[in-house]
Structure formats: C-alpha cells, structure tokens
Amino acid sequence: MLSDYSSYLDSDSEFDLDLESHLVLNNLPSARTNSNNFDDINTSTIDQPLTSIMTSTTNEHLVIPVTLFIANKSLKLNAMIDSGATSCFIDSEFANKVNIPLLMKEVPIPLLVIDGRSISSGSITHNTIPLQLQTYHHHETISFDVTKLGKYSLIIGINWLKLHNPQIEWPEDKLDFNSEFCK
C-alpha cells in the first residue's frame, strides 16, 4: 500500500494523494519527530547493544528509533523507513532548529514524487555535514539531503536499506541487523 505522507510534505500540493507516496531525487540512487514541538526532544543516548529493533507503525509507516549526534549533544527521534525514497532526508525546519550545519550542493537536484512530478517545495539545494547516527548498537556517519518534510524529521531511504540490508519482519514490526555491513 502506498503511504500518504505527501499530504504533509507540502500542504500547497495539488498532486493526487495516491500517486505522491515517495520522494525521489531525479537521476540519483538515494527525518521529523512524532511531535512538532522540538523542545520535547530527548537528548539522552542509547547505550544498549541490540541486534533487533521493534518499530512503530503509526499511520501505516515503518518507524525506527535513532539517535543523531550533533556537536556535544545527542537527539533521540524516530526515523521513517521508506523504500520508495531514493535518499535519506532531513526536515529543513528541524535541521535549522537544532543547528545542524548545512552544505550547499554544487547543482540543485530536483525532488520528485512517485509519478515523476517535482514537489512545489523545490529542488534539493543543501545536505547536512556528515553526522553520527546510532541505531541501537550500530553507529555510522551519514549525510542527509535537506527538504521540507512533515511528520518525521528523518526519512531513511532505499540507499540506506540496500547498504544495511536489514531483515524486516513486517507482521512483528521488527528490523534485524544481521548483514555483513552491520556486524
């Protein structure tokens, strides 16, 4: 079933909801808290080594808890897994609120929805500096493309899924990180 987060990606959108389910960077292989209140962000760290994540599928989205490390602080938040998104994305408002340094892309990259149309928020013009991301026991350095999102501050796309190759147990809402990359 196609997700319907397009309705909050761009409230001025005139796209058909059933077509606008995934973000795609044009010609490229390619996150928001559950609350709009950024002051509620928990800054404690995760320190338990685990190989599985029990997820939340609120509103039919697959969501995983992550910790993002920025300067001397850590932010716990939920990232939406979207195999239709060709990149990993971070919400521009969230990045600004938590003072994540951004880098301008040499060439803006059009951001498309599933039917190939550009979203009205425009092309991707910035990405984050490389950030430390923790998913339970797994640590990595990752850079996110910056755009206007809605419900989640982070979207984890197919490029991340292919690299980590988690085993997803859909009925149990569980991800197992047992690939060679994650060992």
C-alpha positions as CSV (number, residue, x, y, z in Angstrom):
1,M,0.0,0.0,0.0
2,L,1.3,3.4,-0.9
3,S,2.0,5.7,2.0
4,D,0.2,9.0,2.2
5,Y,2.8,11.3,3.8
6,S,2.5,13.5,0.7
7,S,-0.3,15.4,2.3
8,Y,2.1,16.8,4.9
9,L,5.1,17.1,2.7
10,D,3.7,20.1,1.0
11,S,0.4,21.5,2.1
12,D,0.0,23.5,-1.0
13,S,0.4,20.5,-3.2
14,E,-2.0,19.8,-6.0
15,F,-0.8,16.2,-6.5
16,D,-3.1,13.2,-6.3
17,L,-2.5,11.6,-2.9
18,D,-2.5,8.1,-4.3
19,L,0.5,9.0,-6.6
20,E,2.5,11.0,-4.2
21,S,3.9,8.5,-1.8
22,H,7.7,8.5,-2.2
23,L,10.4,11.1,-2.5
24,V,12.8,10.5,-5.4
25,L,15.9,12.5,-6.3
26,N,16.0,12.9,-10.1
27,N,18.6,10.7,-11.7
28,L,20.2,9.6,-8.3
29,P,20.3,6.5,-6.3
30,S,19.0,8.0,-2.9
31,A,13.5,12.6,9.3
32,R,10.7,14.8,12.0
33,T,9.8,13.8,15.5
34,N,6.3,12.5,16.1
35,S,5.6,15.9,17.6
36,N,6.1,19.3,16.1
37,N,7.4,20.5,19.5
38,F,11.1,20.5,19.0
39,D,11.6,21.5,22.7
40,D,10.4,18.0,23.7
41,I,13.4,16.3,22.0
42,N,15.1,13.9,24.4
43,T,18.9,14.4,24.5
44,S,19.9,11.2,26.3
45,T,21.8,8.5,24.4
46,I,21.1,4.9,23.7
47,D,23.7,2.6,25.2
48,Q,22.2,-0.9,24.9
49,P,23.8,-3.1,22.2
50,L,21.0,-4.9,20.4
51,T,20.6,-6.6,17.1
52,S,16.9,-6.0,16.6
53,I,14.6,-3.0,16.7
54,M,11.0,-3.2,17.5
55,T,9.4,-0.5,15.4
56,S,6.3,1.6,15.5
57,T,4.0,1.6,12.5
58,T,1.9,4.6,13.4
59,N,-0.2,5.7,10.4
60,E,1.0,2.7,8.5
61,H,4.6,3.9,8.4
62,L,7.5,1.8,9.4
63,V,9.4,3.9,12.0
64,I,12.6,3.2,13.9
65,P,14.2,4.9,16.9
66,V,17.5,6.6,16.2
67,T,20.0,8.9,17.9
68,L,21.5,11.7,16.0
69,F,24.7,13.2,17.4
70,I,25.3,16.9,16.7
71,A,28.3,18.6,18.3
72,N,28.2,17.8,22.0
73,K,24.5,16.7,22.2
74,S,22.5,13.6,21.2
75,L,18.9,13.7,19.9
76,K,16.6,10.7,20.1
77,L,13.9,10.7,17.4
78,N,12.0,8.4,15.1
79,A,13.0,7.9,11.5
80,M,10.5,6.7,8.9
81,I,11.7,3.9,6.7
82,D,10.7,4.5,3.1
83,S,11.9,2.1,0.5
84,G,10.5,4.4,-2.2
85,A,12.7,7.3,-1.2
86,T,15.9,7.2,-3.1
87,S,17.9,9.1,-0.4
88,C,17.9,9.8,3.3
89,F,16.2,13.1,4.1
90,I,16.1,15.5,7.0
91,D,13.5,18.2,7.5
92,S,14.8,21.7,6.9
93,E,12.9,23.2,9.8
94,F,14.3,20.5,12.2
95,A,17.8,21.0,10.9
96,N,17.6,24.7,11.5
97,K,16.0,24.3,14.9
98,V,18.8,22.0,16.2
99,N,21.6,24.0,14.4
100,I,22.8,21.3,12.0
101,P,25.4,22.8,9.7
102,L,24.4,22.5,6.0
103,L,26.4,22.4,2.9
104,M,25.2,23.8,-0.4
105,K,25.1,21.4,-3.3
106,E,27.1,22.4,-6.4
107,V,24.0,21.7,-8.5
108,P,20.4,21.6,-7.2
109,I,18.8,18.2,-7.5
110,P,15.1,18.1,-8.5
111,L,12.9,16.3,-5.9
112,L,10.2,14.2,-7.5
113,V,7.2,12.3,-6.3
114,I,6.4,8.8,-7.5
115,D,4.7,9.9,-10.7
116,G,7.8,12.0,-11.7
117,R,6.4,15.5,-10.9
118,S,8.5,17.9,-8.9
119,I,7.2,18.9,-5.5
120,S,6.5,22.5,-5.0
121,S,9.0,22.9,-2.1
122,G,11.6,22.9,-4.9
123,S,14.9,21.1,-5.6
124,I,17.4,19.8,-3.0
125,T,19.9,22.6,-2.6
126,H,21.6,21.5,0.6
127,N,22.8,18.5,2.5
128,T,23.9,18.1,6.1
129,I,27.5,17.8,7.1
130,P,28.4,14.2,7.9
131,L,26.5,13.3,11.1
132,Q,26.8,10.4,13.5
133,L,23.7,8.3,13.6
134,Q,23.1,5.4,16.0
135,T,20.5,2.7,15.6
136,Y,20.9,0.7,18.8
137,H,24.3,-0.9,18.5
138,H,25.1,0.3,15.0
139,H,26.9,3.6,14.6
140,E,27.6,5.3,11.2
141,T,28.4,8.5,9.6
142,I,25.7,9.8,7.2
143,S,24.8,13.0,5.4
144,F,21.1,13.8,4.8
145,D,19.5,15.7,1.9
146,V,17.6,18.7,3.3
147,T,14.0,19.3,2.3
148,K,10.6,20.2,3.7
149,L,9.1,17.2,5.4
150,G,6.1,16.9,7.6
151,K,5.5,14.3,10.2
152,Y,9.0,12.9,10.7
153,S,12.4,14.7,10.9
154,L,14.2,11.9,9.2
155,I,13.4,9.6,6.3
156,I,15.6,6.6,5.7
157,G,15.6,5.7,2.0
158,I,16.5,2.8,-0.2
159,N,20.2,3.6,-0.3
160,W,20.4,3.0,3.4
161,L,18.3,-0.1,3.2
162,K,20.5,-1.6,0.5
163,L,23.6,-0.8,2.4
164,H,22.4,-2.3,5.7
165,N,20.1,-4.9,4.3
166,P,18.0,-5.4,7.4
167,Q,15.7,-8.3,7.7
168,I,12.2,-6.8,8.1
169,E,9.6,-8.9,9.9
170,W,6.6,-6.9,8.8
171,P,4.0,-8.7,11.0
172,E,6.0,-8.1,14.1
173,D,7.2,-4.6,13.1
174,K,10.8,-5.6,13.7
175,L,14.1,-5.0,11.9
176,D,17.1,-7.4,12.4
177,F,20.5,-6.0,11.6
178,N,22.5,-9.2,10.8
179,S,24.1,-8.2,7.5
180,E,27.8,-8.3,7.0
181,F,27.9,-4.5,6.9
182,C,26.3,-4.3,10.4
183,K,28.4,-6.9,12.1
